[in-house]
Amino acid sequence: MKNFSGLTAAIYLRKSRADLEAELSGAGNTLLRHRQALTALAEKMNLTIGAVYEEVVSGDTIAARPQMQQLLAEVEAGTWQAVLVMEIERLARGDSIDQGIVARAFRYSETQIITPAKIYDPADEFDEEFLEFGLFMSRREYKTIRRRLNAGVQASRREGKFTGSVAPYGYQRKKLAHEKGYTLIPDPDAAPIVQDIFKWFVHDNIPMYSITAKLNALHIPRPSGGKWYPKTITNILLNPHYAGYTTGTRRPAKPVVKDGIVKKTRPRNPDVPLYEGRHEALISRADWEQAQERLKRHYTPPVPRGKGQTNAFSGLIYCGICGSKMQRSHYGANNPRKPYIKCINHSCPTVSSSYESVENLVRSTLRKWAAGLELNLDDEPEDTSSYERTIIDLNKKREELAAREARAFELVETGVYSTDTFLMRKLALETEQADIQTQIIDLTEIIKRLRHNEEIRNGFIPKVQTALELYDTLSPHEQNQLLKEIIEKIVYEKTRRAVTNFAGDLRLKVYPKLPFSPTHK
């Protein structure tokens, strides 16, 4: 068996779906148990653990797992000689592209994958095949589990059970007696409010904005807390559970590929199947159907038909006080129809500004970015090759130290070294190895920073320059798409009105959409 003594390794931890279900049944903290098991394995193999990566978010793809992204970046850079993981399946359960990324990173860097059951050496042809086959079978098992779980959820819905984790506003979730699953029971505090909303909308013909104002005046908190908005009222009126139904998937996840990256969208399903629920209805079927008819008659699309998009900052600009979206609007008929930006929260003290003032400030920020300002760049670009060569030399030195440590074990076994001499040599070698590991981590951080800066100079800044050149030639919709490529979000701040200067104390915090730059933890 290969001697792994002295190798520097990282631990990667991620929960599986089975782990989550076990924790709900009282099995304890899975990641803690896995961490203890892998740490004990590392001690048994005399490995030096340099970092532990705990994936706290769930995600099918590498793009949805930041800790995995960081680990792969460091594996590719040669930071680690081995990675410990409970099972090979924990590394990747995504599609064949993700599996290929993982296999390639470990193969080219010759990083060992150590599990309690098996050690994978990607440089070995047979182990490489085992690795690829294990990842393939993991994906197949994952799809089988998902298909079975989805079938079970749909069957429960057809039986009238409630399958959501959070009950609709106005209800409480209740475990069914003597069988699996949940149903709904009316919430004595919130159910009357739902009934009032339907009564006001259907029978009293009160518009949603007036219902919103009425609820806020009564100081009734909305389902998620805070002020009510018309959109919240719409969502309640659309929910079939209040009429005693359970439903199929109302917003199914639909993967789309954009710029080579798989993203999930959740479009509204126009043909949601309705099933007879086991729970008590809060309103009559006739009232619910009447509400749906009225909503269809008064439906307003996000962008009015025939007008096209007019706000280049749609989905980008948010209020700095209440966090609500800002929207583009016009003054009334008695005032010049000059567009302006306002907060959608009518009770927010944020003061509106002319659209032109906002646009000028955004352009000013883009001009600074195009000049390389406000992006935390180094003064001059720097080549990473010298740092990469140093890491290679340090890794060689680390291997030499590991060999010397193995030789020290042989010498104490043959009686050349006394126990005291051996312990002194072992301590000195481990101290030197730890110092080398610290240097490698520091150099890896420098390389990441330099590469990040290079991506900004060669990728982000040219994008900003192109945006400035093209901006005036594009429609608002095209401007919006262009800005979303370079701006993460815009925070709008203005609290004082000005008569002579419409901009007043307007301030914008514009956050650049910079390339991903993982940091070592």
C-alpha positions as CSV (number, residue, x, y, z in Angstrom):
1,M,0.0,0.0,0.0
2,K,1.3,3.5,-0.9
3,N,2.7,5.5,2.0
4,F,0.5,8.7,2.5
5,S,2.4,9.9,5.6
6,G,3.0,13.6,5.5
7,L,0.7,14.4,2.6
8,T,-1.3,17.6,3.0
9,A,-5.0,17.1,2.5
10,A,-8.4,18.9,2.5
11,I,-11.7,17.5,3.8
12,Y,-14.9,18.0,1.8
13,L,-18.3,17.6,3.5
14,R,-21.7,17.7,1.9
15,K,-25.1,16.3,3.0
16,S,-27.0,13.9,0.8
17,R,-30.8,13.8,0.6
18,A,-30.7,10.6,2.8
19,D,-28.7,12.6,5.4
20,L,-31.3,15.3,5.5
21,E,-34.2,12.8,6.0
22,A,-32.2,11.0,8.7
23,E,-31.6,14.3,10.6
24,L,-35.3,15.0,10.6
25,S,-35.8,11.6,12.2
26,G,-33.3,12.5,15.0
27,A,-30.1,11.0,13.7
28,G,-28.0,14.0,14.7
29,N,-25.7,16.3,12.8
30,T,-24.4,14.4,9.7
31,L,-21.6,16.8,8.8
32,L,-20.2,16.7,12.4
33,R,-20.2,12.9,12.3
34,H,-18.6,12.8,8.9
35,R,-16.0,15.4,9.9
36,Q,-15.0,13.3,13.0
37,A,-14.8,10.1,10.9
38,L,-12.6,11.7,8.2
39,T,-10.4,13.5,10.8
40,A,-9.8,10.1,12.5
41,L,-9.0,8.6,9.1
42,A,-6.5,11.4,8.4
43,E,-4.8,10.8,11.8
44,K,-4.6,7.1,11.1
45,M,-2.9,7.7,7.7
46,N,-0.7,10.5,9.2
47,L,-2.1,13.1,6.9
48,T,-1.9,16.9,7.5
49,I,-5.3,18.5,7.2
50,G,-5.0,22.0,5.8
51,A,-8.6,23.0,5.3
52,V,-12.2,21.7,5.8
53,Y,-14.9,22.6,3.3
54,E,-18.5,22.3,4.6
55,E,-21.1,22.7,1.9
56,V,-24.0,24.4,3.7
57,V,-26.2,24.9,0.6
58,S,-27.8,22.2,-1.5
59,G,-27.2,22.1,-5.2
60,D,-27.2,19.6,-8.1
61,T,-24.5,21.5,-10.0
62,I,-21.0,22.7,-9.2
63,A,-22.2,26.3,-10.0
64,A,-24.6,26.1,-7.1
65,R,-21.9,24.9,-4.6
66,P,-19.4,27.6,-3.7
67,Q,-17.3,25.4,-1.4
68,M,-16.9,22.9,-4.2
69,Q,-15.8,25.7,-6.6
70,Q,-13.2,26.8,-4.2
71,L,-11.9,23.2,-3.6
72,L,-11.6,22.5,-7.3
73,A,-9.7,25.8,-7.9
74,E,-7.2,24.8,-5.2
75,V,-7.0,21.2,-6.5
76,E,-6.2,22.6,-10.0
77,A,-3.6,24.9,-8.5
78,G,-1.9,21.9,-6.8
79,T,-2.6,23.1,-3.3
80,W,-3.7,19.7,-2.0
81,Q,-2.1,16.3,-2.5
82,A,-5.2,14.5,-1.3
83,V,-8.9,15.2,-0.6
84,L,-10.9,13.2,2.0
85,V,-14.6,12.6,1.4
86,M,-17.1,10.2,2.8
87,E,-18.1,8.8,-0.6
88,I,-17.1,9.6,-4.2
89,E,-20.7,10.5,-4.8
90,R,-20.4,13.6,-2.6
91,L,-18.0,15.3,-5.0
92,A,-20.4,15.5,-8.0
93,R,-24.0,14.4,-8.7
94,G,-24.5,16.8,-11.6
95,D,-24.6,16.0,-15.3
96,S,-21.8,14.6,-17.3
97,I,-20.2,18.0,-17.7
98,D,-19.8,18.5,-14.0
99,Q,-18.5,14.9,-13.6
100,G,-15.9,15.6,-16.3
101,I,-14.8,18.8,-14.5
102,V,-14.3,17.0,-11.2
103,A,-12.5,14.0,-12.8
104,R,-10.2,16.3,-14.9
105,A,-9.2,18.5,-12.0
106,F,-8.1,15.5,-9.9
107,R,-6.5,13.7,-12.8
108,Y,-4.3,16.5,-14.1
109,S,-3.3,17.6,-10.6
110,E,-2.7,14.0,-9.6
111,T,-4.6,14.6,-6.3
112,Q,-5.6,11.5,-4.4
113,I,-9.2,11.0,-3.4
114,I,-9.4,9.2,-0.1
115,T,-12.7,7.7,1.2
116,P,-13.1,5.3,4.2
117,A,-13.9,2.5,1.6
118,K,-11.3,3.1,-1.1
119,I,-8.4,5.3,-2.2
120,Y,-8.6,6.7,-5.7
121,D,-5.4,7.6,-7.6
122,P,-6.5,9.5,-10.7
123,A,-3.0,8.8,-12.2
124,D,-3.8,5.1,-12.2
125,E,-5.8,4.0,-15.2
126,F,-7.9,1.5,-13.3
127,D,-8.7,4.0,-10.5
128,E,-9.5,6.6,-13.1
129,E,-12.1,4.2,-14.5
130,F,-13.5,3.5,-11.0
131,L,-13.8,7.2,-10.4
132,E,-15.6,8.0,-13.6
133,F,-17.9,4.9,-13.2
134,G,-18.6,5.9,-9.6
135,L,-19.6,9.5,-10.6
136,F,-21.8,8.1,-13.4
137,M,-23.6,5.6,-11.1
138,S,-24.0,8.4,-8.6
139,R,-25.9,10.6,-11.1
140,R,-28.0,7.6,-12.2
141,E,-28.9,6.9,-8.6
142,Y,-29.7,10.5,-8.0
143,K,-32.1,10.7,-10.9
144,T,-33.8,7.5,-9.8
145,I,-34.3,8.9,-6.3
146,R,-35.7,12.2,-7.7
147,R,-38.1,10.4,-10.0
148,R,-39.4,8.2,-7.1
149,L,-39.7,11.2,-4.7
150,N,-41.5,13.3,-7.4
151,A,-43.9,10.4,-8.1
152,G,-44.6,10.1,-4.3
153,V,-45.3,13.9,-4.0
154,Q,-47.7,13.9,-7.0
155,A,-49.5,10.8,-5.6
156,S,-49.9,12.6,-2.2
157,R,-51.4,15.6,-3.9
158,R,-53.9,13.5,-5.8
159,E,-54.9,12.0,-2.5
160,G,-55.7,15.5,-1.2
161,K,-52.7,15.9,1.1
162,F,-50.7,19.0,1.5
163,T,-47.1,18.5,0.4
164,G,-45.6,21.9,1.0
165,S,-43.2,22.7,3.9
166,V,-44.9,26.0,4.7
167,A,-48.7,26.3,5.0
168,P,-50.5,29.0,2.9
169,Y,-51.4,32.2,4.8
170,G,-54.6,31.5,6.7
171,Y,-53.8,27.8,7.4
172,Q,-51.6,25.7,9.7
173,R,-50.0,22.4,8.7
174,K,-51.2,19.3,10.6
175,K,-49.9,15.7,10.5
176,L,-52.5,13.2,9.4
177,A,-53.4,10.6,11.9
178,H,-52.5,6.9,11.3
179,E,-50.9,7.7,7.8
180,K,-48.0,9.5,6.2
181,G,-48.4,13.1,5.1
182,Y,-50.0,16.4,6.2
183,T,-53.2,18.3,5.7
184,L,-54.2,21.9,6.5
185,I,-56.4,23.4,9.3
186,P,-57.6,27.0,9.5
187,D,-55.4,29.5,11.4
188,P,-57.8,31.2,13.8
189,D,-56.0,34.5,13.5
190,A,-55.2,34.7,9.7
191,A,-58.1,32.7,8.2
192,P,-60.6,35.6,8.7
193,I,-58.2,38.0,6.9
194,V,-58.1,35.7,3.8
195,Q,-61.9,35.6,3.8
196,D,-62.1,39.4,4.1
197,I,-59.7,39.8,1.1
198,F,-61.9,37.6,-1.1
199,K,-65.1,39.4,0.1
200,W,-63.6,42.8,-0.6
201,F,-62.3,41.8,-4.0
202,V,-65.2,39.7,-5.2
203,H,-68.3,41.1,-3.6
204,D,-67.4,44.7,-2.7
205,N,-65.4,45.2,-6.0
206,I,-62.6,46.9,-4.1
207,P,-59.3,47.2,-6.1
208,M,-56.2,45.6,-4.9
209,Y,-54.4,48.8,-4.1
210,S,-57.3,49.8,-1.8
211,I,-57.3,46.4,-0.1
212,T,-53.5,46.9,0.5
213,A,-54.1,50.3,2.0
214,K,-57.0,48.9,4.1
215,L,-54.8,46.1,5.6
216,N,-51.9,48.4,6.3
217,A,-54.2,50.9,8.0
218,L,-55.4,48.1,10.3
219,H,-51.7,47.3,11.1
220,I,-52.1,43.7,10.0
221,P,-48.7,42.3,9.1
222,R,-48.5,40.5,5.7
223,P,-47.7,36.8,5.6
224,S,-43.9,37.4,5.6
225,G,-44.1,40.4,8.0
226,G,-44.1,44.1,7.2
227,K,-46.4,46.1,4.9
228,W,-48.8,44.6,2.4
229,Y,-48.3,45.0,-1.4
230,P,-50.8,44.4,-4.3
231,K,-48.7,41.5,-5.5
232,T,-49.2,39.8,-2.1
233,I,-53.0,40.2,-2.5
234,T,-52.8,38.8,-6.0
235,N,-50.9,35.7,-4.8
236,I,-53.6,35.0,-2.2
237,L,-56.4,35.4,-4.7
238,L,-54.7,33.0,-7.1
239,N,-54.1,30.2,-4.5
240,P,-56.6,27.3,-5.0
241,H,-56.0,25.9,-1.5
242,Y,-58.4,28.5,-0.1
243,A,-61.2,26.8,-2.2
244,G,-60.4,23.4,-0.8
245,Y,-58.1,22.2,-3.6
246,T,-54.7,20.7,-3.6
247,T,-52.7,21.2,-6.8
248,G,-50.0,19.8,-9.1
249,T,-46.8,21.7,-9.5
250,R,-47.7,25.3,-9.9
251,R,-44.2,26.6,-10.8
252,P,-42.1,23.6,-12.1
253,A,-38.3,24.1,-12.3
254,K,-37.2,24.4,-15.9
255,P,-33.4,24.4,-16.5
256,V,-32.1,26.7,-19.2
257,V,-28.6,27.3,-20.5
258,K,-27.4,30.9,-20.7
259,D,-23.9,31.8,-21.6
260,G,-22.9,28.2,-21.1
261,I,-24.2,28.1,-17.5
262,V,-27.2,26.0,-16.5
263,K,-29.8,28.1,-14.5
264,K,-33.2,27.1,-13.1
265,T,-36.3,29.2,-14.0
266,R,-39.7,28.7,-12.5
267,P,-42.3,29.8,-15.0
268,R,-45.9,29.8,-13.9
269,N,-47.8,26.6,-15.1
270,P,-50.9,27.8,-16.9
271,D,-52.6,24.4,-16.7
272,V,-52.2,23.4,-13.0
273,P,-54.2,20.3,-12.2
274,L,-56.5,20.7,-9.2
275,Y,-57.4,17.8,-6.8
276,E,-60.0,17.5,-4.0
277,G,-58.2,18.4,-0.8
278,R,-58.8,16.9,2.6
279,H,-58.7,20.3,4.3
280,E,-61.5,22.8,5.0
281,A,-62.1,25.5,2.4
282,L,-61.9,29.1,3.6
283,I,-64.1,30.4,0.7
284,S,-66.6,28.9,-1.7
285,R,-65.6,27.5,-5.1
286,A,-67.9,30.1,-6.7
287,D,-66.1,33.0,-5.0
288,W,-62.7,31.6,-6.0
289,E,-63.7,31.1,-9.6
290,Q,-65.2,34.6,-9.7
291,A,-61.9,36.0,-8.4
292,Q,-60.0,34.2,-11.1
293,E,-62.2,35.6,-13.8
294,R,-61.8,39.2,-12.5
295,L,-58.0,38.8,-12.3
296,K,-57.9,37.6,-15.9
297,R,-60.0,40.6,-17.0
298,H,-57.7,43.1,-15.2
299,Y,-54.4,41.4,-15.8
300,T,-51.6,43.8,-16.5
301,P,-48.4,42.4,-18.0
302,P,-45.1,43.6,-16.5
303,V,-44.4,45.6,-19.6
304,P,-47.6,47.1,-21.2
305,R,-48.4,45.6,-24.6
306,G,-47.3,47.6,-27.6
307,K,-45.1,50.0,-25.5
308,G,-42.0,47.9,-24.9
309,Q,-39.6,48.2,-22.0
310,T,-38.8,51.8,-21.0
311,N,-36.6,51.3,-17.9
312,A,-33.0,50.4,-18.5
313,F,-32.6,49.7,-14.8
314,S,-35.5,47.3,-14.4
315,G,-34.5,44.5,-11.9
316,L,-31.3,46.3,-10.9
317,I,-32.2,49.3,-8.8
318,Y,-33.5,49.0,-5.2
319,C,-34.4,51.5,-2.4
320,G,-31.7,52.0,0.1
321,I,-34.2,52.5,3.0
322,C,-36.9,49.8,2.6
323,G,-35.2,47.5,0.1
324,S,-38.1,47.6,-2.4
325,K,-37.7,47.8,-6.1
326,M,-37.6,51.2,-7.8
327,Q,-39.7,51.8,-10.9
328,R,-39.8,54.3,-13.8
329,S,-42.9,56.5,-14.0
330,H,-44.2,59.9,-15.2
331,Y,-45.8,62.9,-13.7
332,G,-49.5,63.7,-14.1
333,A,-51.3,65.4,-17.0
334,N,-50.8,68.9,-15.6
335,N,-47.0,68.5,-15.3
336,P,-44.3,67.9,-18.0
337,R,-44.2,64.2,-18.8
338,K,-40.7,63.8,-17.6
339,P,-39.8,60.2,-16.5
340,Y,-38.6,59.7,-13.0
341,I,-37.6,56.9,-10.6
342,K,-39.6,56.2,-7.5
343,C,-39.9,53.5,-4.8
344,I,-42.8,51.2,-5.2
345,N,-43.5,51.3,-1.4
346,H,-45.9,54.2,-1.0
347,S,-45.1,54.6,2.7
348,C,-41.3,54.8,2.2
349,P,-39.8,58.2,2.8
350,T,-37.3,57.8,-0.1
351,V,-37.7,60.8,-2.5
352,S,-38.0,60.3,-6.2
353,S,-35.5,61.6,-8.8
354,S,-35.6,62.2,-12.5
355,Y,-34.7,59.3,-14.7
356,E,-32.1,61.4,-16.3
357,S,-30.3,62.1,-13.0
358,V,-30.1,58.4,-12.2
359,E,-28.9,57.6,-15.7
360,N,-26.2,60.3,-15.5
361,L,-24.9,59.0,-12.2
362,V,-24.8,55.4,-13.5
363,R,-22.9,56.5,-16.6
364,S,-20.4,58.4,-14.4
365,T,-19.7,55.2,-12.4
366,L,-19.3,53.2,-15.6
367,R,-16.8,55.7,-16.9
368,K,-14.8,55.3,-13.6
369,W,-14.9,51.5,-14.0
370,A,-13.8,51.8,-17.7
371,A,-10.7,53.7,-16.4
372,G,-10.0,50.9,-13.9
373,L,-11.1,53.1,-10.9
374,E,-13.1,51.9,-7.9
375,L,-12.5,48.2,-8.7
376,N,-9.8,47.6,-6.1
377,L,-7.2,46.7,-8.7
378,D,-3.4,46.7,-8.2
379,D,-1.6,49.5,-9.8
380,E,0.2,47.3,-12.4
381,P,-0.6,43.8,-13.7
382,E,1.7,41.1,-12.5
383,D,2.7,37.7,-14.0
384,T,1.8,34.7,-11.9
385,S,4.4,32.3,-13.4
386,S,7.0,33.0,-10.7
387,Y,4.5,32.3,-7.9
388,E,3.4,29.1,-9.7
389,R,7.0,27.9,-10.0
390,T,7.6,28.6,-6.4
391,I,4.5,26.5,-5.5
392,I,5.9,23.6,-7.6
393,D,9.3,23.9,-5.8
394,L,7.6,24.0,-2.4
395,N,5.5,20.9,-3.3
396,K,8.7,19.1,-4.3
397,K,10.3,20.1,-1.0
398,R,7.2,18.9,0.8
399,E,7.6,15.5,-0.8
400,E,11.2,15.4,0.2
401,L,10.3,16.1,3.8
402,A,7.6,13.4,3.7
403,A,10.3,11.0,2.4
404,R,12.7,12.0,5.2
405,E,9.9,11.5,7.8
406,A,9.3,8.0,6.4
407,R,13.1,7.4,6.6
408,A,13.0,8.5,10.2
409,F,10.3,5.9,11.0
410,E,12.6,3.2,9.4
411,L,15.6,4.4,11.4
412,V,13.8,4.3,14.8
413,E,12.4,0.8,13.9
414,T,15.9,-0.4,13.2
415,G,17.3,1.1,16.3
416,V,19.5,3.8,14.6
417,Y,17.4,6.6,16.2
418,S,16.4,6.6,19.8
419,T,12.8,7.5,20.6
420,D,13.8,11.0,21.8
421,T,15.9,11.6,18.7
422,F,13.0,10.4,16.5
423,L,10.5,12.6,18.2
424,M,12.8,15.6,17.8
425,R,13.3,14.9,14.1
426,K,9.6,14.3,13.6
427,L,8.7,17.6,15.3
428,A,11.3,19.5,13.2
429,L,10.0,17.9,10.0
430,E,6.4,18.6,10.8
431,T,7.2,22.2,11.7
432,E,9.0,22.7,8.3
433,Q,6.0,21.0,6.5
434,A,3.6,23.3,8.2
435,D,5.7,26.3,7.2
436,I,5.7,25.2,3.6
437,Q,2.0,24.6,3.7
438,T,1.4,28.2,5.0
439,Q,3.6,29.5,2.2
440,I,1.7,27.5,-0.5
441,I,-1.6,28.8,0.8
442,D,-0.4,32.4,0.8
443,L,1.0,32.1,-2.7
444,T,-2.2,30.5,-3.9
445,E,-4.1,33.5,-2.6
446,I,-1.8,35.9,-4.4
447,I,-2.3,33.9,-7.6
448,K,-6.0,34.0,-7.2
449,R,-6.0,37.8,-6.6
450,L,-3.7,38.4,-9.6
451,R,-5.9,36.1,-11.9
452,H,-9.0,37.9,-10.6
453,N,-7.4,41.3,-11.4
454,E,-6.4,39.9,-14.9
455,E,-10.0,38.8,-15.5
456,I,-11.3,42.3,-14.6
457,R,-8.7,44.0,-16.9
458,N,-9.2,41.6,-19.8
459,G,-12.9,40.8,-19.4
460,F,-14.9,43.1,-17.2
461,I,-13.4,46.5,-18.2
462,P,-13.7,45.9,-22.0
463,K,-17.4,44.9,-21.3
464,V,-17.9,48.3,-19.5
465,Q,-16.2,50.2,-22.3
466,T,-18.4,48.4,-24.9
467,A,-21.5,49.3,-22.8
468,L,-20.6,53.0,-22.8
469,E,-20.0,53.0,-26.5
470,L,-23.3,51.2,-27.4
471,Y,-25.6,52.6,-24.7
472,D,-27.1,55.5,-26.7
473,T,-27.7,53.3,-29.8
474,L,-29.8,50.7,-27.9
475,S,-33.4,50.4,-26.9
476,P,-34.2,50.4,-23.1
477,H,-34.6,46.6,-23.2
478,E,-31.2,46.2,-24.8
479,Q,-29.7,48.7,-22.4
480,N,-31.1,46.7,-19.5
481,Q,-29.7,43.4,-20.8
482,L,-26.3,45.1,-21.3
483,L,-26.3,46.6,-17.8
484,K,-27.2,43.3,-16.2
485,E,-24.0,41.9,-17.7
486,I,-21.8,44.3,-15.7
487,I,-23.9,45.5,-12.7
488,E,-25.0,43.3,-9.8
489,K,-27.4,45.9,-8.3
490,I,-27.9,49.6,-7.7
491,V,-28.9,50.9,-4.3
492,Y,-30.8,54.3,-4.5
493,E,-30.6,56.8,-1.7
494,K,-32.3,60.2,-1.5
495,T,-34.0,61.7,1.5
496,R,-34.2,65.5,0.7
497,R,-36.3,67.2,-2.0
498,A,-34.7,70.0,-4.0
499,V,-36.5,72.7,-5.9
500,T,-33.8,74.1,-8.1
501,N,-31.8,70.8,-8.5
502,F,-34.0,67.8,-9.1
503,A,-31.1,65.4,-8.2
504,G,-30.9,66.9,-4.6
505,D,-28.9,64.6,-2.3
506,L,-29.3,61.6,-4.7
507,R,-26.6,58.9,-4.1
508,L,-26.3,55.6,-5.9
509,K,-24.2,52.7,-4.8
510,V,-23.5,50.7,-8.0
511,Y,-22.1,47.2,-7.4
512,P,-20.1,45.7,-10.2
513,K,-20.8,42.2,-11.4
514,L,-17.2,41.0,-11.1
515,P,-15.8,37.6,-12.1
516,F,-16.0,34.9,-9.3
517,S,-12.9,35.2,-7.0
518,P,-12.9,32.4,-4.3
519,T,-11.1,33.2,-1.1
520,H,-9.4,30.7,1.1
521,K,-11.2,29.9,4.4
